[in-house]
């Protein structure tokens, strides 16, 4: 079976924890999803058609090619969310 996939989302998912762990920002589920959404909206989508077995190899190719842009987008998004968190008090 073939899938249409935005690999930028996969690469952001694979990098977000590493980047956020190096920052002093809220890592609650709400803030993390907001950071992911903002980062993805600032990156160009890269859609590919692949079968499930090729998912991992495609992800690794994209990761190497876009690593700096992705990490920069995550950092900028984390700073934006950190300055304007949408979670409720006590959710952190």
mmCIF file of the C-alpha atoms, coordinates in Angstrom:
data_MODEL
# 
_entry.id   MODEL 
# 
loop_
_atom_site.group_PDB 
_atom_site.id 
_atom_site.type_symbol 
_atom_site.label_atom_id 
_atom_site.label_alt_id 
_atom_site.label_comp_id 
_atom_site.label_asym_id 
_atom_site.label_entity_id 
_atom_site.label_seq_id 
_atom_site.pdbx_PDB_ins_code 
_atom_site.Cartn_x 
_atom_site.Cartn_y 
_atom_site.Cartn_z 
_atom_site.occupancy 
_atom_site.B_iso_or_equiv 
_atom_site.pdbx_formal_charge 
_atom_site.auth_seq_id 
_atom_site.auth_comp_id 
_atom_site.auth_asym_id 
_atom_site.auth_atom_id 
_atom_site.pdbx_PDB_model_num 
ATOM 1  C CA . UNK A 1 1  ? 0.000  0.000  0.000  1.00 0.00 ? 1  UNK A CA 1 
ATOM 2  C CA . UNK A 1 2  ? 1.260  3.486  -0.833 1.00 0.00 ? 2  UNK A CA 1 
ATOM 3  C CA . UNK A 1 3  ? 1.045  6.581  1.325  1.00 0.00 ? 3  UNK A CA 1 
ATOM 4  C CA . UNK A 1 4  ? 1.211  10.305 0.674  1.00 0.00 ? 4  UNK A CA 1 
ATOM 5  C CA . UNK A 1 5  ? 3.330  11.781 3.434  1.00 0.00 ? 5  UNK A CA 1 
ATOM 6  C CA . UNK A 1 6  ? 4.699  15.189 4.370  1.00 0.00 ? 6  UNK A CA 1 
ATOM 7  C CA . UNK A 1 7  ? 8.159  14.164 5.501  1.00 0.00 ? 7  UNK A CA 1 
ATOM 8  C CA . UNK A 1 8  ? 8.794  17.516 7.130  1.00 0.00 ? 8  UNK A CA 1 
ATOM 9  C CA . UNK A 1 9  ? 6.312  16.441 9.795  1.00 0.00 ? 9  UNK A CA 1 
ATOM 10 C CA . UNK A 1 10 ? 8.223  13.199 10.359 1.00 0.00 ? 10 UNK A CA 1 
ATOM 11 C CA . UNK A 1 11 ? 11.553 15.016 10.623 1.00 0.00 ? 11 UNK A CA 1 
ATOM 12 C CA . UNK A 1 12 ? 10.148 17.643 13.010 1.00 0.00 ? 12 UNK A CA 1 
ATOM 13 C CA . UNK A 1 13 ? 8.758  14.799 15.143 1.00 0.00 ? 13 UNK A CA 1 
ATOM 14 C CA . UNK A 1 14 ? 12.174 13.153 15.209 1.00 0.00 ? 14 UNK A CA 1 
ATOM 15 C CA . UNK A 1 15 ? 13.976 16.390 16.235 1.00 0.00 ? 15 UNK A CA 1 
ATOM 16 C CA . UNK A 1 16 ? 11.554 18.220 18.521 1.00 0.00 ? 16 UNK A CA 1 
ATOM 17 C CA . UNK A 1 17 ? 12.401 16.471 21.797 1.00 0.00 ? 17 UNK A CA 1 
ATOM 18 C CA . UNK A 1 18 ? 16.152 16.846 21.286 1.00 0.00 ? 18 UNK A CA 1 
ATOM 19 C CA . UNK A 1 19 ? 15.829 20.554 20.517 1.00 0.00 ? 19 UNK A CA 1 
ATOM 20 C CA . UNK A 1 20 ? 13.351 21.287 23.318 1.00 0.00 ? 20 UNK A CA 1 
ATOM 21 C CA . UNK A 1 21 ? 15.405 19.403 25.898 1.00 0.00 ? 21 UNK A CA 1 
ATOM 22 C CA . UNK A 1 22 ? 18.223 21.876 25.291 1.00 0.00 ? 22 UNK A CA 1 
ATOM 23 C CA . UNK A 1 23 ? 15.897 24.821 25.944 1.00 0.00 ? 23 UNK A CA 1 
ATOM 24 C CA . UNK A 1 24 ? 14.236 26.213 29.061 1.00 0.00 ? 24 UNK A CA 1 
ATOM 25 C CA . UNK A 1 25 ? 10.677 26.133 27.694 1.00 0.00 ? 25 UNK A CA 1 
ATOM 26 C CA . UNK A 1 26 ? 7.439  24.423 28.664 1.00 0.00 ? 26 UNK A CA 1 
ATOM 27 C CA . UNK A 1 27 ? 7.259  20.906 27.259 1.00 0.00 ? 27 UNK A CA 1 
ATOM 28 C CA . UNK A 1 28 ? 3.631  20.104 28.092 1.00 0.00 ? 28 UNK A CA 1 
ATOM 29 C CA . UNK A 1 29 ? 1.612  18.417 25.343 1.00 0.00 ? 29 UNK A CA 1 
ATOM 30 C CA . UNK A 1 30 ? -0.261 21.629 24.448 1.00 0.00 ? 30 UNK A CA 1 
ATOM 31 C CA . UNK A 1 31 ? 2.884  23.744 24.107 1.00 0.00 ? 31 UNK A CA 1 
ATOM 32 C CA . UNK A 1 32 ? 4.712  20.986 22.231 1.00 0.00 ? 32 UNK A CA 1 
ATOM 33 C CA . UNK A 1 33 ? 1.879  20.710 19.689 1.00 0.00 ? 33 UNK A CA 1 
ATOM 34 C CA . UNK A 1 34 ? 1.799  24.502 19.299 1.00 0.00 ? 34 UNK A CA 1 
ATOM 35 C CA . UNK A 1 35 ? 5.572  24.505 18.712 1.00 0.00 ? 35 UNK A CA 1 
ATOM 36 C CA . UNK A 1 36 ? 5.237  21.717 16.150 1.00 0.00 ? 36 UNK A CA 1 
ATOM 37 C CA . UNK A 1 37 ? 2.414  23.521 14.302 1.00 0.00 ? 37 UNK A CA 1 
ATOM 38 C CA . UNK A 1 38 ? 4.290  26.833 14.164 1.00 0.00 ? 38 UNK A CA 1 
ATOM 39 C CA . UNK A 1 39 ? 7.513  25.132 13.038 1.00 0.00 ? 39 UNK A CA 1 
ATOM 40 C CA . UNK A 1 40 ? 5.727  23.184 10.293 1.00 0.00 ? 40 UNK A CA 1 
ATOM 41 C CA . UNK A 1 41 ? 3.909  26.294 9.082  1.00 0.00 ? 41 UNK A CA 1 
ATOM 42 C CA . UNK A 1 42 ? 7.257  28.034 8.661  1.00 0.00 ? 42 UNK A CA 1 
ATOM 43 C CA . UNK A 1 43 ? 8.807  25.145 6.682  1.00 0.00 ? 43 UNK A CA 1 
ATOM 44 C CA . UNK A 1 44 ? 8.028  24.162 3.116  1.00 0.00 ? 44 UNK A CA 1 
ATOM 45 C CA . UNK A 1 45 ? 6.138  20.871 2.934  1.00 0.00 ? 45 UNK A CA 1 
ATOM 46 C CA . UNK A 1 46 ? 7.854  17.981 1.175  1.00 0.00 ? 46 UNK A CA 1 
ATOM 47 C CA . UNK A 1 47 ? 5.289  15.437 0.092  1.00 0.00 ? 47 UNK A CA 1 
ATOM 48 C CA . UNK A 1 48 ? 6.374  12.058 -1.193 1.00 0.00 ? 48 UNK A CA 1 
ATOM 49 C CA . UNK A 1 49 ? 4.592  8.878  -2.145 1.00 0.00 ? 49 UNK A CA 1 
ATOM 50 C CA . UNK A 1 50 ? 6.095  5.829  -0.545 1.00 0.00 ? 50 UNK A CA 1 
ATOM 51 C CA . UNK A 1 51 ? 5.207  2.428  0.754  1.00 0.00 ? 51 UNK A CA 1 
ATOM 52 C CA . UNK A 1 52 ? 5.400  1.779  4.475  1.00 0.00 ? 52 UNK A CA 1 
ATOM 53 C CA . UNK A 1 53 ? 8.718  -0.044 4.175  1.00 0.00 ? 53 UNK A CA 1 
ATOM 54 C CA . UNK A 1 54 ? 10.460 2.998  2.688  1.00 0.00 ? 54 UNK A CA 1 
ATOM 55 C CA . UNK A 1 55 ? 9.296  5.374  5.395  1.00 0.00 ? 55 UNK A CA 1 
ATOM 56 C CA . UNK A 1 56 ? 12.427 5.113  7.528  1.00 0.00 ? 56 UNK A CA 1 
ATOM 57 C CA . UNK A 1 57 ? 14.947 5.485  4.698  1.00 0.00 ? 57 UNK A CA 1 
ATOM 58 C CA . UNK A 1 58 ? 13.124 8.510  3.254  1.00 0.00 ? 58 UNK A CA 1 
ATOM 59 C CA . UNK A 1 59 ? 13.019 10.086 6.714  1.00 0.00 ? 59 UNK A CA 1 
ATOM 60 C CA . UNK A 1 60 ? 16.786 9.718  7.096  1.00 0.00 ? 60 UNK A CA 1 
ATOM 61 C CA . UNK A 1 61 ? 17.404 11.330 3.687  1.00 0.00 ? 61 UNK A CA 1 
ATOM 62 C CA . UNK A 1 62 ? 15.202 14.303 4.531  1.00 0.00 ? 62 UNK A CA 1 
ATOM 63 C CA . UNK A 1 63 ? 16.687 14.641 8.004  1.00 0.00 ? 63 UNK A CA 1 
ATOM 64 C CA . UNK A 1 64 ? 20.227 15.156 6.720  1.00 0.00 ? 64 UNK A CA 1 
ATOM 65 C CA . UNK A 1 65 ? 19.167 17.598 4.022  1.00 0.00 ? 65 UNK A CA 1 
ATOM 66 C CA . UNK A 1 66 ? 16.984 19.872 6.168  1.00 0.00 ? 66 UNK A CA 1 
ATOM 67 C CA . UNK A 1 67 ? 18.464 19.484 9.660  1.00 0.00 ? 67 UNK A CA 1 
ATOM 68 C CA . UNK A 1 68 ? 19.568 23.095 10.198 1.00 0.00 ? 68 UNK A CA 1 
ATOM 69 C CA . UNK A 1 69 ? 16.352 24.628 8.827  1.00 0.00 ? 69 UNK A CA 1 
ATOM 70 C CA . UNK A 1 70 ? 14.231 22.310 10.931 1.00 0.00 ? 70 UNK A CA 1 
ATOM 71 C CA . UNK A 1 71 ? 16.125 22.936 14.158 1.00 0.00 ? 71 UNK A CA 1 
ATOM 72 C CA . UNK A 1 72 ? 15.981 26.692 13.540 1.00 0.00 ? 72 UNK A CA 1 
ATOM 73 C CA . UNK A 1 73 ? 12.214 26.532 12.916 1.00 0.00 ? 73 UNK A CA 1 
ATOM 74 C CA . UNK A 1 74 ? 11.687 24.535 16.127 1.00 0.00 ? 74 UNK A CA 1 
ATOM 75 C CA . UNK A 1 75 ? 13.778 26.997 18.172 1.00 0.00 ? 75 UNK A CA 1 
ATOM 76 C CA . UNK A 1 76 ? 11.919 30.030 16.775 1.00 0.00 ? 76 UNK A CA 1 
ATOM 77 C CA . UNK A 1 77 ? 8.559  28.332 17.364 1.00 0.00 ? 77 UNK A CA 1 
ATOM 78 C CA . UNK A 1 78 ? 9.538  27.388 20.929 1.00 0.00 ? 78 UNK A CA 1 
ATOM 79 C CA . UNK A 1 79 ? 10.472 31.006 21.677 1.00 0.00 ? 79 UNK A CA 1 
ATOM 80 C CA . UNK A 1 80 ? 7.141  32.201 20.254 1.00 0.00 ? 80 UNK A CA 1 
ATOM 81 C CA . UNK A 1 81 ? 5.151  29.693 22.334 1.00 0.00 ? 81 UNK A CA 1 
ATOM 82 C CA . UNK A 1 82 ? 7.260  30.375 25.426 1.00 0.00 ? 82 UNK A CA 1 
ATOM 83 C CA . UNK A 1 83 ? 6.399  34.078 25.180 1.00 0.00 ? 83 UNK A CA 1 
ATOM 84 C CA . UNK A 1 84 ? 2.676  33.317 24.679 1.00 0.00 ? 84 UNK A CA 1 
ATOM 85 C CA . UNK A 1 85 ? 1.814  29.885 26.156 1.00 0.00 ? 85 UNK A CA 1 
ATOM 86 C CA . UNK A 1 86 ? -1.773 28.739 25.647 1.00 0.00 ? 86 UNK A CA 1 
ATOM 87 C CA . UNK A 1 87 ? -1.852 26.036 28.325 1.00 0.00 ? 87 UNK A CA 1 
ATOM 88 C CA . UNK A 1 88 ? -3.832 26.553 31.529 1.00 0.00 ? 88 UNK A CA 1 
ATOM 89 C CA . UNK A 1 89 ? -2.017 27.206 34.803 1.00 0.00 ? 89 UNK A CA 1 
ATOM 90 C CA . UNK A 1 90 ? -1.020 23.907 36.344 1.00 0.00 ? 90 UNK A CA 1 
ATOM 91 C CA . UNK A 1 91 ? -0.779 22.097 32.989 1.00 0.00 ? 91 UNK A CA 1 
ATOM 92 C CA . UNK A 1 92 ? 2.970  22.537 32.635 1.00 0.00 ? 92 UNK A CA 1 
# 
